[in-house]
Amino acid sequence: METKRQQRIQKLLQRDLGEIFQRELGHVTKTAMVTVTKVYVTPDLSLARIYLSLFAVKDKAALMKDIDRHKKEIRKKLGERIRFQLRVVPDLQFFEDDSLDYIERIDELLNDEEDEK
């Protein structure tokens, strides 16, 4: 069960990371559109698990590696934004959010089945 503080921090991180990816990390994301779909923070606020949805990119694994390589830069930019809300910037772990791909695949399967009838 998440506390109110965790939920508030998660929303703050999601908003700020979304802006960072859209406005300040063009050299990392290039033409890809990166969306922060969900952020989970541990109860001690030391670790943030960030789920990213990637669009308009051919090699998602390579982009995730690039994002992971620039983790320190992302954390620094995040720290500059949240320095008055949090004492310590949490460590960041990035994961690909494939829930939209999963939904799309289910939709395809359902449409194929309807076409067969």
N, CA, C and O atoms as a MOPAC input file, in Angstrom:
PM7 MOZYME 1SCF
protein

 N      0.84000 1    -1.18100 1     0.00000 1
 C      0.00000 1     0.00000 1     0.00000 1
 C      0.88600 1     1.24600 1     0.00000 1
 O      1.78000 1     1.38900 1     0.83400 1
 N      0.62800 1     2.12200 1    -0.92800 1
 C      1.41500 1     3.33900 1    -1.04300 1
 C      0.86700 1     4.42200 1    -0.12900 1
 O     -0.34400 1     4.56500 1     0.04500 1
 N      1.78400 1     5.17500 1     0.44600 1
 C      1.36800 1     6.28800 1     1.29000 1
 C      1.02500 1     7.48800 1     0.40700 1
 O      1.35300 1     7.52000 1    -0.78000 1
 N      0.36700 1     8.46100 1     1.00400 1
 C      0.02300 1     9.68800 1     0.27100 1
 C      1.29000 1    10.38400 1    -0.23000 1
 O      1.32500 1    10.91600 1    -1.33900 1
 N      2.32400 1    10.37100 1     0.60500 1
 C      3.59300 1    11.00500 1     0.22000 1
 C      4.19700 1    10.31500 1    -0.99900 1
 O      4.65800 1    10.98100 1    -1.92700 1
 N      4.19500 1     8.98000 1    -1.00000 1
 C      4.71600 1     8.23800 1    -2.15000 1
 C      3.93600 1     8.59400 1    -3.41500 1
 O      4.52400 1     8.82600 1    -4.47200 1
 N      2.63100 1     8.63400 1    -3.30200 1
 C      1.80100 1     8.95600 1    -4.46100 1
 C      2.09100 1    10.36100 1    -4.98100 1
 O      2.15000 1    10.58400 1    -6.19000 1
 N      2.26700 1    11.29100 1    -4.07200 1
 C      2.56600 1    12.67000 1    -4.45300 1
 C      3.92800 1    12.76700 1    -5.15100 1
 O      4.07800 1    13.46300 1    -6.15500 1
 N      4.91900 1    12.05400 1    -4.59500 1
 C      6.26600 1    12.05000 1    -5.18200 1
 C      6.23400 1    11.37700 1    -6.55200 1
 O      6.89600 1    11.83800 1    -7.48300 1
 N      5.47200 1    10.29500 1    -6.68300 1
 C      5.36600 1     9.59100 1    -7.96400 1
 C      4.79600 1    10.50600 1    -9.04600 1
 O      5.30100 1    10.53300 1   -10.16800 1
 N      3.75200 1    11.25000 1    -8.71300 1
 C      3.15400 1    12.17400 1    -9.67400 1
 C      4.13000 1    13.29000 1   -10.04900 1
 O      4.22500 1    13.67800 1   -11.21400 1
 N      4.84900 1    13.79700 1    -9.05800 1
 C      5.84100 1    14.84300 1    -9.29400 1
 C      6.92900 1    14.33400 1   -10.24500 1
 O      7.28000 1    15.00800 1   -11.21300 1
 N      7.45200 1    13.15000 1    -9.96300 1
 C      8.51100 1    12.59000 1   -10.79600 1
 C      8.00600 1    12.30200 1   -12.21000 1
 O      8.71400 1    12.55000 1   -13.18600 1
 N      6.79000 1    11.78300 1   -12.31800 1
 C      6.22600 1    11.46800 1   -13.63900 1
 C      6.11000 1    12.74000 1   -14.48200 1
 O      6.49000 1    12.74900 1   -15.65300 1
 N      5.59100 1    13.80000 1   -13.88900 1
 C      5.42700 1    15.05700 1   -14.62000 1
 C      6.78200 1    15.63200 1   -15.04000 1
 O      6.97700 1    16.00100 1   -16.19800 1
 N      7.71600 1    15.70200 1   -14.08500 1
 C      9.01100 1    16.31200 1   -14.37800 1
 C      9.83200 1    15.47300 1   -15.34800 1
 O     10.47400 1    16.02300 1   -16.24300 1
 N      9.82600 1    14.15700 1   -15.19100 1
 C     10.56400 1    13.30700 1   -16.12400 1
 C      9.96500 1    13.38200 1   -17.52700 1
 O     10.69600 1    13.36100 1   -18.51700 1
 N      8.64700 1    13.46800 1   -17.61300 1
 C      8.00400 1    13.61900 1   -18.91500 1
 C      8.46800 1    14.87000 1   -19.62600 1
 O      8.75700 1    14.84400 1   -20.82200 1
 N      8.54000 1    15.96200 1   -18.89500 1
 C      9.01100 1    17.22000 1   -19.48300 1
 C     10.47600 1    17.13500 1   -19.87100 1
 O     10.87200 1    17.66300 1   -20.91000 1
 N     11.28600 1    16.47900 1   -19.05300 1
 C     12.70600 1    16.32600 1   -19.35800 1
 C     12.88300 1    15.53300 1   -20.65200 1
 O     13.66700 1    15.92400 1   -21.51700 1
 N     12.15900 1    14.42300 1   -20.78700 1
 C     12.28500 1    13.61100 1   -21.99800 1
 C     11.82200 1    14.37400 1   -23.23200 1
 O     12.42300 1    14.24000 1   -24.29800 1
 N     10.77700 1    15.16200 1   -23.10900 1
 C     10.23900 1    15.85600 1   -24.27100 1
 C     11.05400 1    17.08500 1   -24.66400 1
 O     11.19500 1    17.38000 1   -25.85100 1
 N     11.58600 1    17.79600 1   -23.69000 1
 C     12.21000 1    19.08500 1   -23.98800 1
 C     13.72500 1    19.09500 1   -23.95300 1
 O     14.35200 1    19.85900 1   -24.68600 1
 N     14.33300 1    18.25200 1   -23.10700 1
 C     15.76700 1    18.39300 1   -22.87600 1
 C     16.61400 1    17.21500 1   -23.33200 1
 O     17.84200 1    17.29900 1   -23.29000 1
 N     16.00300 1    16.12800 1   -23.76300 1
 C     16.78700 1    14.95000 1   -24.13100 1
 C     16.62600 1    14.57500 1   -25.60200 1
 O     16.59000 1    13.39300 1   -25.94600 1
 N     16.53200 1    15.56500 1   -26.45200 1
 C     16.40700 1    15.31100 1   -27.88300 1
 C     17.61300 1    14.58400 1   -28.44200 1
 O     17.48200 1    13.80700 1   -29.38700 1
 N     18.80700 1    14.82600 1   -27.86500 1
 C     20.01100 1    14.15000 1   -28.33700 1
 C     20.01500 1    12.66100 1   -27.98300 1
 O     20.76200 1    11.88900 1   -28.58400 1
 N     19.20500 1    12.25700 1   -27.03100 1
 C     19.10800 1    10.84000 1   -26.64900 1
 C     17.95200 1    10.17000 1   -27.37900 1
 O     18.11300 1     9.09800 1   -27.96300 1
 N     16.80300 1    10.79900 1   -27.34300 1
 C     15.61100 1    10.18100 1   -27.93000 1
 C     15.52900 1    10.36100 1   -29.43800 1
 O     14.82500 1     9.60600 1   -30.10800 1
 N     16.23700 1    11.34700 1   -29.98700 1
 C     16.22800 1    11.66000 1   -31.41800 1
 C     14.80300 1    11.85800 1   -31.92200 1
 O     14.13300 1    12.78600 1   -31.46900 1
 N     14.31000 1    11.02500 1   -32.83900 1
 C     12.96400 1    11.22500 1   -33.38700 1
 C     11.89400 1    10.46900 1   -32.60900 1
 O     10.70400 1    10.62800 1   -32.88200 1
 N     12.29700 1     9.65700 1   -31.65600 1
 C     11.34400 1     8.84400 1   -30.89800 1
 C     10.52300 1     9.71300 1   -29.94200 1
 O     10.97800 1    10.74900 1   -29.45700 1
 N      9.31600 1     9.25500 1   -29.69700 1
 C      8.46800 1     9.91500 1   -28.71400 1
 C      8.45400 1     9.04500 1   -27.45700 1
 O      8.00800 1     7.89800 1   -27.49100 1
 N      8.93800 1     9.59200 1   -26.36900 1
 C      9.03700 1     8.86000 1   -25.11400 1
 C      8.02800 1     9.43900 1   -24.12900 1
 O      7.99400 1    10.64700 1   -23.89400 1
 N      7.20800 1     8.56200 1   -23.55800 1
 C      6.19500 1     8.98000 1   -22.59900 1
 C      6.42800 1     8.23100 1   -21.29100 1
 O      6.63100 1     7.01700 1   -21.29300 1
 N      6.39900 1     8.94800 1   -20.18700 1
 C      6.50900 1     8.32000 1   -18.86900 1
 C      5.10300 1     7.88900 1   -18.47700 1
 O      4.24500 1     8.72500 1   -18.19400 1
 N      4.87000 1     6.56500 1   -18.46000 1
 C      3.52600 1     6.06600 1   -18.19600 1
 C      3.24800 1     5.85100 1   -16.71500 1
 O      2.12500 1     6.06200 1   -16.25800 1
 N      4.26400 1     5.43200 1   -15.96000 1
 C      4.06100 1     5.16000 1   -14.53200 1
 C      5.38000 1     5.27000 1   -13.80300 1
 O      6.43300 1     4.94000 1   -14.34800 1
 N      5.32100 1     5.73100 1   -12.57800 1
 C      6.49800 1     5.81100 1   -11.70600 1
 C      6.13500 1     5.16800 1   -10.37700 1
 O      5.11400 1     5.49600 1    -9.77400 1
 N      6.97800 1     4.25200 1    -9.93000 1
 C      6.82200 1     3.63700 1    -8.60700 1
 C      8.02100 1     4.03300 1    -7.76200 1
 O      9.16300 1     3.92400 1    -8.20800 1
 N      7.76200 1     4.49100 1    -6.54300 1
 C      8.82000 1     4.90200 1    -5.62500 1
 C      8.78900 1     3.98100 1    -4.41700 1
 O      7.72000 1     3.65800 1    -3.89800 1
 N      9.96800 1     3.55900 1    -3.97400 1
 C     10.04400 1     2.71200 1    -2.78600 1
 C      9.64100 1     3.53000 1    -1.56000 1
 O      9.71900 1     4.75800 1    -1.58300 1
 N      9.21000 1     2.86000 1    -0.49000 1
 C      8.76500 1     3.58800 1     0.71000 1
 C      9.81100 1     4.53700 1     1.30600 1
 O      9.45700 1     5.56200 1     1.88900 1
 N     11.10400 1     4.19500 1     1.16000 1
 C     12.14300 1     5.08700 1     1.69400 1
 C     12.57200 1     6.16300 1     0.68200 1
 O     13.49100 1     6.93700 1     0.95000 1
 N     11.90500 1     6.20700 1    -0.47900 1
 C     12.13300 1     7.19900 1    -1.53100 1
 C     13.54800 1     7.16300 1    -2.10000 1
 O     14.02100 1     8.16400 1    -2.63800 1
 N     14.23000 1     6.02500 1    -1.98900 1
 C     15.59900 1     5.93200 1    -2.48700 1
 C     15.67400 1     5.41300 1    -3.91800 1
 O     16.70300 1     5.56400 1    -4.57600 1
 N     14.60100 1     4.80400 1    -4.40300 1
 C     14.60900 1     4.22300 1    -5.73700 1
 C     13.29400 1     4.51300 1    -6.44300 1
 O     12.21700 1     4.38100 1    -5.86200 1
 N     13.40200 1     4.90700 1    -7.69900 1
 C     12.21400 1     5.15200 1    -8.52100 1
 C     12.27600 1     4.24400 1    -9.74000 1
 O     13.26400 1     4.24100 1   -10.47500 1
 N     11.22600 1     3.48000 1    -9.94600 1
 C     11.11600 1     2.62700 1   -11.13300 1
 C     10.22900 1     3.36600 1   -12.13200 1
 O      9.05100 1     3.61700 1   -11.87600 1
 N     10.82000 1     3.70500 1   -13.26700 1
 C     10.12600 1     4.51200 1   -14.25800 1
 C      9.79500 1     3.64900 1   -15.46500 1
 O     10.67000 1     3.00100 1   -16.03800 1
 N      8.52300 1     3.64800 1   -15.84700 1
 C      8.06600 1     2.87900 1   -17.00300 1
 C      7.84700 1     3.84100 1   -18.16900 1
 O      7.12100 1     4.82900 1   -18.05500 1
 N      8.49700 1     3.52400 1   -19.29700 1
 C      8.47200 1     4.38400 1   -20.47000 1
 C      7.76300 1     3.69600 1   -21.62200 1
 O      7.96300 1     2.50900 1   -21.87700 1
 N      6.94000 1     4.45500 1   -22.30600 1
 C      6.28100 1     3.98200 1   -23.51300 1
 C      7.00500 1     4.63600 1   -24.68500 1
 O      7.14600 1     5.85800 1   -24.72900 1
 N      7.46600 1     3.81800 1   -25.63900 1
 C      8.27500 1     4.30900 1   -26.74700 1
 C      7.49500 1     4.21000 1   -28.05200 1
 O      6.96800 1     3.15100 1   -28.39400 1
 N      7.42700 1     5.32700 1   -28.77800 1
 C      6.71300 1     5.37900 1   -30.05600 1
 C      7.63700 1     5.90600 1   -31.14100 1
 O      8.60000 1     6.61800 1   -30.85600 1
 N      7.34400 1     5.55700 1   -32.37400 1
 C      8.08000 1     6.03400 1   -33.54700 1
 C      9.56500 1     5.68700 1   -33.46500 1
 O     10.43000 1     6.49800 1   -33.79600 1
 N      9.83400 1     4.46700 1   -33.01800 1
 C     11.21600 1     4.00500 1   -32.93900 1
 C     11.27000 1     2.55700 1   -33.43800 1
 O     10.38900 1     1.75300 1   -33.13300 1
 N     12.30300 1     2.24400 1   -34.20000 1
 C     12.41900 1     0.89300 1   -34.74600 1
 C     13.05400 1    -0.06500 1   -33.74400 1
 O     12.56700 1    -1.17900 1   -33.54700 1
 N     14.14100 1     0.37000 1   -33.11200 1
 C     14.86100 1    -0.49500 1   -32.18000 1
 C     14.66800 1     0.00500 1   -30.74800 1
 O     15.42600 1     0.84600 1   -30.26500 1
 N     13.64800 1    -0.52100 1   -30.08100 1
 C     13.32400 1    -0.07900 1   -28.71800 1
 C     14.41500 1    -0.45000 1   -27.72000 1
 O     14.69400 1     0.30400 1   -26.78700 1
 N     15.03000 1    -1.61600 1   -27.91900 1
 C     16.08300 1    -2.06400 1   -26.98900 1
 C     17.27400 1    -1.11400 1   -27.02800 1
 O     17.84200 1    -0.78900 1   -25.98600 1
 N     17.65400 1    -0.66800 1   -28.21800 1
 C     18.78400 1     0.26400 1   -28.34100 1
 C     18.46600 1     1.59700 1   -27.67900 1
 O     19.32100 1     2.19000 1   -27.02200 1
 N     17.23100 1     2.06700 1   -27.85500 1
 C     16.83000 1     3.32500 1   -27.22500 1
 C     16.84300 1     3.19100 1   -25.70700 1
 O     17.28100 1     4.10700 1   -25.01100 1
 N     16.37100 1     2.07100 1   -25.18900 1
 C     16.38800 1     1.85800 1   -23.73700 1
 C     17.82900 1     1.83900 1   -23.20900 1
 O     18.09700 1     2.35900 1   -22.12600 1
 N     18.75700 1     1.24100 1   -23.96900 1
 C     20.17200 1     1.24500 1   -23.56700 1
 C     20.72300 1     2.66800 1   -23.56500 1
 O     21.47700 1     3.04800 1   -22.66900 1
 N     20.34400 1     3.45100 1   -24.57300 1
 C     20.77600 1     4.84600 1   -24.64400 1
 C     20.26500 1     5.64200 1   -23.44300 1
 O     21.00100 1     6.41400 1   -22.82900 1
 N     19.00700 1     5.43800 1   -23.13000 1
 C     18.41300 1     6.12700 1   -21.97700 1
 C     19.13000 1     5.70500 1   -20.69900 1
 O     19.41700 1     6.53700 1   -19.83800 1
 N     19.41400 1     4.41900 1   -20.57800 1
 C     20.11300 1     3.91500 1   -19.39600 1
 C     21.52500 1     4.49500 1   -19.30200 1
 O     22.01200 1     4.77700 1   -18.20700 1
 N     22.18400 1     4.67400 1   -20.45700 1
 C     23.52500 1     5.25800 1   -20.46600 1
 C     23.51100 1     6.71700 1   -19.99800 1
 O     24.49400 1     7.19600 1   -19.43300 1
 N     22.42000 1     7.40900 1   -20.22800 1
 C     22.30800 1     8.82100 1   -19.84500 1
 C     21.57500 1     9.00500 1   -18.50600 1
 O     21.06000 1    10.08400 1   -18.21400 1
 N     21.54000 1     7.95700 1   -17.71700 1
 C     20.81900 1     7.98600 1   -16.43700 1
 C     21.32700 1     9.09000 1   -15.50300 1
 O     20.53000 1     9.75800 1   -14.84400 1
 N     22.64700 1     9.28300 1   -15.44500 1
 C     23.21000 1    10.30900 1   -14.56400 1
 C     22.76800 1    11.70900 1   -14.99700 1
 O     22.43300 1    12.54800 1   -14.16100 1
 N     22.76900 1    11.95000 1   -16.30200 1
 C     22.33900 1    13.24600 1   -16.82700 1
 C     20.85800 1    13.48700 1   -16.51500 1
 O     20.47100 1    14.58800 1   -16.12400 1
 N     20.04000 1    12.45200 1   -16.69200 1
 C     18.60300 1    12.56000 1   -16.41700 1
 C     18.37800 1    12.83200 1   -14.93400 1
 O     17.55400 1    13.67000 1   -14.56600 1
 N     19.11700 1    12.11700 1   -14.08500 1
 C     18.97800 1    12.29400 1   -12.63000 1
 C     19.39400 1    13.70700 1   -12.21200 1
 O     18.77600 1    14.30600 1   -11.33200 1
 N     20.44400 1    14.23400 1   -12.84800 1
 C     20.89800 1    15.59500 1   -12.54100 1
 C     19.83500 1    16.62000 1   -12.92800 1
 O     19.53400 1    17.53100 1   -12.15600 1
 N     19.26400 1    16.46700 1   -14.13000 1
 C     18.22300 1    17.39000 1   -14.57900 1
 C     16.99200 1    17.30200 1   -13.67000 1
 O     16.35600 1    18.31200 1   -13.36700 1
 N     16.66900 1    16.08200 1   -13.24200 1
 C     15.54600 1    15.89300 1   -12.33000 1
 C     15.84000 1    16.56000 1   -10.99200 1
 O     14.96800 1    17.20800 1   -10.41400 1
 N     17.05800 1    16.40400 1   -10.50200 1
 C     17.45300 1    17.01900 1    -9.23900 1
 C     17.33000 1    18.53200 1    -9.25500 1
 O     16.94300 1    19.14000 1    -8.25700 1
 N     17.66200 1    19.14300 1   -10.39700 1
 C     17.54500 1    20.59400 1   -10.52300 1
 C     16.08200 1    21.03800 1   -10.42600 1
 O     15.78700 1    22.13500 1    -9.95200 1
 N     15.18300 1    20.18300 1   -10.87600 1
 C     13.75400 1    20.53000 1   -10.85900 1
 C     13.09000 1    20.28900 1    -9.49900 1
 O     12.19900 1    21.04200 1    -9.10600 1
 N     13.51500 1    19.25000 1    -8.78300 1
 C     12.81900 1    18.86500 1    -7.54500 1
 C     13.62500 1    19.17700 1    -6.29000 1
 O     13.30300 1    18.67600 1    -5.21300 1
 N     14.65700 1    19.98700 1    -6.40900 1
 C     15.55100 1    20.22200 1    -5.27100 1
 C     14.85200 1    20.81400 1    -4.05600 1
 O     15.33400 1    20.65300 1    -2.93500 1
 N     13.72900 1    21.49300 1    -4.25200 1
 C     13.03200 1    22.08700 1    -3.11200 1
 C     11.96100 1    21.16200 1    -2.52900 1
 O     11.44400 1    21.42400 1    -1.44300 1
 N     11.62300 1    20.07700 1    -3.24800 1
 C     10.60400 1    19.14600 1    -2.75400 1
 C     11.22000 1    17.91900 1    -2.06400 1
 O     10.63700 1    17.37700 1    -1.12500 1
 N     12.38800 1    17.48900 1    -2.52600 1
 C     13.03300 1    16.29300 1    -1.95900 1
 C     14.46900 1    16.60000 1    -1.57000 1
 O     15.15600 1    17.36500 1    -2.24600 1
 N     14.91100 1    16.00500 1    -0.48800 1
 C     16.29900 1    16.18800 1    -0.07400 1
 C     17.24700 1    15.42200 1    -0.97700 1
 O     18.26800 1    15.94600 1    -1.42200 1
 N     16.89000 1    14.16600 1    -1.24100 1
 C     17.74000 1    13.28700 1    -2.04200 1
 C     16.96600 1    12.85900 1    -3.28000 1
 O     15.80300 1    12.46300 1    -3.19700 1
 N     17.62200 1    12.94200 1    -4.42000 1
 C     17.00200 1    12.48700 1    -5.66100 1
 C     17.12100 1    10.96300 1    -5.69200 1
 O     18.21700 1    10.43200 1    -5.51800 1
 N     16.02500 1    10.26000 1    -5.90700 1
 C     16.09200 1     8.79500 1    -5.91000 1
 C     16.90000 1     8.26000 1    -7.09100 1
 O     17.00300 1     8.90800 1    -8.13200 1
 N     17.46800 1     7.07400 1    -6.91200 1
 C     18.10900 1     6.38000 1    -8.02700 1
 C     17.02000 1     6.03200 1    -9.03000 1
 O     15.87900 1     5.77300 1    -8.64800 1
 N     17.37000 1     6.02700 1   -10.30700 1
 C     16.38200 1     5.80100 1   -11.34700 1
 C     16.62500 1     4.45600 1   -12.03300 1
 O     17.75500 1     4.11800 1   -12.38300 1
 N     15.55600 1     3.70600 1   -12.21500 1
 C     15.59200 1     2.47500 1   -13.00100 1
 C     14.54300 1     2.61700 1   -14.09100 1
 O     13.38000 1     2.91000 1   -13.81300 1
 N     14.96100 1     2.40900 1   -15.33300 1
 C     14.04500 1     2.55100 1   -16.46100 1
 C     13.61900 1     1.20300 1   -16.99700 1
 O     14.43500 1     0.29400 1   -17.14900 1
 N     12.32900 1     1.08000 1   -17.28500 1
 C     11.75800 1    -0.13000 1   -17.84600 1
 C     10.86200 1     0.26100 1   -19.01200 1
 O     10.25300 1     1.33100 1   -19.01700 1
 N     10.79300 1    -0.62500 1   -19.99700 1
 C      9.88600 1    -0.37600 1   -21.12100 1
 C      8.49200 1    -0.81400 1   -20.72200 1
 O      8.29600 1    -1.93000 1   -20.24100 1
 N      7.53400 1     0.06000 1   -20.92200 1
 C      6.13600 1    -0.26600 1   -20.65000 1
 C      5.54900 1    -0.83400 1   -21.93400 1
 O      5.29300 1    -0.10300 1   -22.89000 1
 N      5.34200 1    -2.12600 1   -21.94200 1
 C      4.84300 1    -2.77200 1   -23.15400 1
 C      3.34800 1    -3.06900 1   -23.06600 1
 O      2.83700 1    -3.88700 1   -23.83100 1
 N      2.65900 1    -2.42900 1   -22.16500 1
 C      1.22900 1    -2.69700 1   -22.00800 1
 C      0.44000 1    -2.29500 1   -23.25600 1
 O     -0.53500 1    -2.96100 1   -23.60400 1
 N      0.84900 1    -1.21100 1   -23.93900 1
 C      0.15200 1    -0.81000 1   -25.15000 1
 C      0.36800 1    -1.81600 1   -26.27600 1
 O     -0.54700 1    -2.08400 1   -27.05500 1
 N      1.58000 1    -2.37500 1   -26.36400 1
 C      1.84300 1    -3.42500 1   -27.35400 1
 C      0.99400 1    -4.65500 1   -27.05600 1
 O      0.46700 1    -5.29800 1   -27.96400 1
 N      0.87400 1    -4.96800 1   -25.78300 1
 C      0.07700 1    -6.11200 1   -25.35700 1
 C     -1.39900 1    -5.91300 1   -25.73100 1
 O     -2.04600 1    -6.83000 1   -26.23600 1
 N     -1.91100 1    -4.73100 1   -25.48200 1
 C     -3.30400 1    -4.41200 1   -25.81900 1
 C     -3.49900 1    -4.48100 1   -27.33500 1
 O     -4.49900 1    -5.01600 1   -27.81500 1
 N     -2.54700 1    -3.94200 1   -28.07700 1
 C     -2.62600 1    -3.95900 1   -29.53700 1
 C     -2.63000 1    -5.39300 1   -30.07300 1
 O     -3.36600 1    -5.71000 1   -31.00700 1
 N     -1.81300 1    -6.24600 1   -29.48200 1
 C     -1.75000 1    -7.65000 1   -29.90300 1
 C     -3.08000 1    -8.36200 1   -29.62500 1
 O     -3.56000 1    -9.12100 1   -30.46700 1
 N     -3.66300 1    -8.12900 1   -28.47700 1
 C     -4.96700 1    -8.72800 1   -28.14500 1
 C     -6.01800 1    -8.23700 1   -29.13400 1
 O     -6.85000 1    -9.01500 1   -29.60100 1
 N     -5.97800 1    -6.94900 1   -29.45200 1
 C     -6.92400 1    -6.37000 1   -30.40400 1
 C     -6.78000 1    -7.03400 1   -31.78200 1
 O     -7.77600 1    -7.34800 1   -32.43400 1
 N     -5.53800 1    -7.24100 1   -32.21300 1
 C     -5.28900 1    -7.91700 1   -33.48600 1
 C     -5.87200 1    -9.32700 1   -33.48300 1
 O     -6.51900 1    -9.74200 1   -34.44500 1
 N     -5.64000 1   -10.05100 1   -32.40500 1
 C     -6.14900 1   -11.42000 1   -32.30800 1
 C     -7.67300 1   -11.45100 1   -32.33900 1
 O     -8.27200 1   -12.31500 1   -32.98000 1
 N     -8.28700 1   -10.51000 1   -31.64700 1
 C     -9.75400 1   -10.45000 1   -31.65200 1
 C    -10.29800 1   -10.10500 1   -33.04100 1
 O    -11.30100 1   -10.66600 1   -33.48200 1
 N     -9.63200 1    -9.18600 1   -33.71400 1
 C    -10.06400 1    -8.82100 1   -35.06600 1
 C     -9.88100 1    -9.96900 1   -36.04800 1
 O    -10.71700 1   -10.17300 1   -36.92800 1
 N     -8.78900 1   -10.72100 1   -35.90400 1
 C     -8.56700 1   -11.88400 1   -36.76700 1
 C     -9.64900 1   -12.92200 1   -36.57400 1
 O    -10.12200 1   -13.52600 1   -37.53700 1
 N    -10.03800 1   -13.12700 1   -35.33800 1
 C    -11.06900 1   -14.10800 1   -35.04000 1
 C    -12.42800 1   -13.68200 1   -35.61200 1
 O    -13.19300 1   -14.51300 1   -36.10200 1
 N    -12.71500 1   -12.37600 1   -35.54200 1
 C    -13.96800 1   -11.87100 1   -36.10100 1
 C    -13.98100 1   -12.00700 1   -37.62300 1
 O    -15.02700 1   -12.29100 1   -38.20700 1
 N    -12.82900 1   -11.80700 1   -38.27200 1
 C    -12.73200 1   -11.92400 1   -39.71700 1
 C    -12.95600 1   -13.36800 1   -40.18900 1
 O    -13.48000 1   -13.60000 1   -41.27800 1
 N    -12.55200 1   -14.32800 1   -39.35500 1
 C    -12.70900 1   -15.73700 1   -39.71300 1
 C    -14.16700 1   -16.17600 1   -39.67900 1
 O    -14.54000 1   -17.14100 1   -40.34600 1
 N    -14.98300 1   -15.48600 1   -38.91900 1
 C    -16.39400 1   -15.88000 1   -38.78100 1
 C    -17.23000 1   -15.49200 1   -39.93900 1
 O    -18.43000 1   -15.76200 1   -39.95200 1

